[in-house]
Amino acid sequence: MTARNLSLAGILSGRRSFAKILFVCLCLTASVASSMPLTDDDGLDAIWCRETPERRCLERAKNSGRETVAVFGATWCSGCRFYKQRTLGDPQVREQLRRYQLVYVDTDINRDAVDRYRINSWPSTLFLRSDRESGRLKGVHSPDSLLRFLRESSGQH
């Protein structure tokens, strides 16, 4: 394969339309992911674990004296962005989360956390009580679903 075939021009001039479509989709996905980073400027009262190892963040959460809700997400995950903005950003959810210490773990940086907490779905929301998991939600959930999860995990049926 020549250098021309590996370039954008080479791919787009080739006969394989599936490869063309896949290449364009991957480029668009990378573009959107890089232009929409997960930031803490949305007013959520959370400990943001990007450059800090998640163990330190969770220790800080434990020292807050509140039970911990840990959300594991990634910058490449459109569902994580949706969940953060729509579910965690919901006024009722925000009000309920004030009772807990919210920790947002960026798994792009904290890759060891994926194995340590057996994360196999993004986003994943864990309810931690004294360093022990007492509940887990996998994937994107509605505000009502998250509120129900918080009540059940904390024993507030």
C-alpha positions as CSV (number, residue, x, y, z in Angstrom):
1,M,0.0,0.0,0.0
2,T,1.4,3.4,-1.0
3,A,1.5,6.5,1.1
4,R,-1.2,8.0,-1.1
5,N,-3.5,5.2,-0.2
6,L,-3.1,5.9,3.5
7,S,-3.9,9.6,3.1
8,L,-7.3,11.1,3.1
9,A,-7.1,11.6,-0.6
10,G,-6.2,8.0,-1.1
11,I,-9.1,6.7,1.0
12,L,-11.6,9.0,-0.6
13,S,-10.5,8.2,-4.1
14,G,-10.6,4.4,-3.5
15,R,-13.4,2.1,-4.5
16,R,-14.4,0.9,-1.0
17,S,-17.3,3.1,0.1
18,F,-17.6,1.4,3.5
19,A,-14.0,2.4,4.3
20,K,-14.8,6.0,3.2
21,I,-17.9,6.2,5.4
22,L,-16.1,4.6,8.4
23,F,-13.2,7.0,8.0
24,V,-15.4,10.1,7.9
25,C,-17.5,8.9,10.9
26,L,-14.3,8.3,12.9
27,C,-13.0,11.8,12.0
28,L,-16.3,13.4,13.0
29,T,-16.5,11.5,16.3
30,A,-12.9,12.5,17.2
31,S,-13.8,16.1,16.2
32,V,-16.9,16.2,18.4
33,A,-15.2,14.5,21.3
34,S,-12.3,16.9,21.3
35,S,-14.5,19.9,21.0
36,M,-16.8,18.9,23.9
37,P,-14.5,18.2,26.9
38,L,-16.0,17.3,30.2
39,T,-15.5,20.4,32.4
40,D,-16.6,21.4,35.8
41,D,-17.8,24.8,34.8
42,D,-21.4,23.7,34.9
43,G,-21.9,24.3,38.6
44,L,-22.0,20.7,39.8
45,D,-20.5,20.4,43.3
46,A,-18.1,17.6,42.5
47,I,-14.6,16.4,42.9
48,W,-13.2,16.2,39.4
49,C,-10.6,13.4,38.9
50,R,-8.7,14.2,35.8
51,E,-5.1,14.7,36.7
52,T,-5.4,13.5,40.2
53,P,-5.4,9.7,40.8
54,E,-9.0,8.6,41.5
55,R,-7.8,7.0,44.8
56,R,-6.9,10.5,46.2
57,C,-10.3,11.9,44.9
58,L,-12.2,9.1,46.6
59,E,-10.2,9.5,49.8
60,R,-11.1,13.2,49.8
61,A,-14.7,12.3,49.2
62,K,-14.6,9.8,52.1
63,N,-13.2,12.5,54.4
64,S,-16.1,14.8,53.5
65,G,-18.3,12.7,55.9
66,R,-20.9,12.2,53.2
67,E,-21.7,9.0,51.2
68,T,-20.1,9.1,47.8
69,V,-21.6,8.9,44.3
70,A,-18.9,8.2,41.8
71,V,-19.5,8.7,38.1
72,F,-17.0,7.1,35.8
73,G,-16.9,8.7,32.3
74,A,-14.7,9.4,29.4
75,T,-14.2,12.3,27.0
76,W,-14.8,10.1,24.0
77,C,-18.2,9.0,25.4
78,S,-21.1,11.0,24.0
79,G,-23.4,9.2,26.4
80,C,-21.3,10.4,29.3
81,R,-21.7,14.0,28.1
82,F,-25.4,13.6,27.8
83,Y,-25.7,12.0,31.2
84,K,-23.6,14.7,32.8
85,Q,-25.6,17.5,31.2
86,R,-29.1,16.2,31.2
87,T,-29.2,13.8,34.2
88,L,-26.7,15.2,36.6
89,G,-27.7,18.7,35.5
90,D,-31.4,18.1,36.3
91,P,-32.5,20.5,39.1
92,Q,-34.0,17.7,41.2
93,V,-30.9,15.5,40.8
94,R,-28.7,18.4,41.7
95,E,-30.7,19.0,44.9
96,Q,-30.6,15.4,45.9
97,L,-26.8,15.1,45.1
98,R,-26.1,17.8,47.7
99,R,-26.6,15.1,50.3
100,Y,-23.7,13.1,48.8
101,Q,-20.1,13.8,47.7
102,L,-20.1,13.5,43.9
103,V,-16.9,12.4,42.3
104,Y,-16.4,12.4,38.6
105,V,-13.6,10.1,37.4
106,D,-12.2,10.6,33.9
107,T,-11.3,7.1,32.9
108,D,-9.2,8.4,30.0
109,I,-6.7,9.6,32.6
110,N,-7.5,7.1,35.4
111,R,-7.2,3.9,33.4
112,D,-6.4,1.8,36.4
113,A,-9.8,2.7,37.9
114,V,-11.5,0.8,35.0
115,D,-10.0,-2.5,36.2
116,R,-10.2,-1.6,39.9
117,Y,-13.9,-0.8,39.8
118,R,-14.8,-3.3,37.0
119,I,-16.1,-0.6,34.8
120,N,-17.4,-2.1,31.6
121,S,-20.0,0.4,30.6
122,W,-19.8,4.2,30.2
123,P,-20.9,6.0,32.1
124,S,-21.1,4.0,35.3
125,T,-22.4,5.4,38.5
126,L,-21.4,3.8,41.8
127,F,-22.8,4.5,45.2
128,L,-20.0,4.1,47.8
129,R,-20.5,3.8,51.5
130,S,-17.3,3.5,53.6
131,D,-15.2,2.5,50.5
132,R,-17.6,-0.3,49.7
133,E,-19.9,-0.3,46.7
134,S,-23.6,-0.6,47.6
135,G,-25.1,0.1,44.2
136,R,-24.2,0.5,40.5
137,L,-25.9,2.0,37.5
138,K,-24.5,1.2,34.1
139,G,-25.1,3.5,31.1
140,V,-27.2,6.6,30.6
141,H,-30.2,6.9,32.9
142,S,-33.0,9.4,33.2
143,P,-33.1,11.8,36.2
144,D,-36.0,9.8,37.7
145,S,-34.0,6.6,37.3
146,L,-30.9,8.1,39.1
147,L,-33.1,9.5,41.9
148,R,-34.6,6.1,42.4
149,F,-31.1,4.6,42.4
150,L,-29.9,7.1,45.1
151,R,-32.9,6.4,47.3
152,E,-32.5,2.6,47.0
153,S,-28.7,2.7,47.5
154,S,-28.8,4.9,50.5
155,G,-31.7,2.9,52.1
156,Q,-34.3,5.8,51.8
157,H,-37.0,3.7,50.1
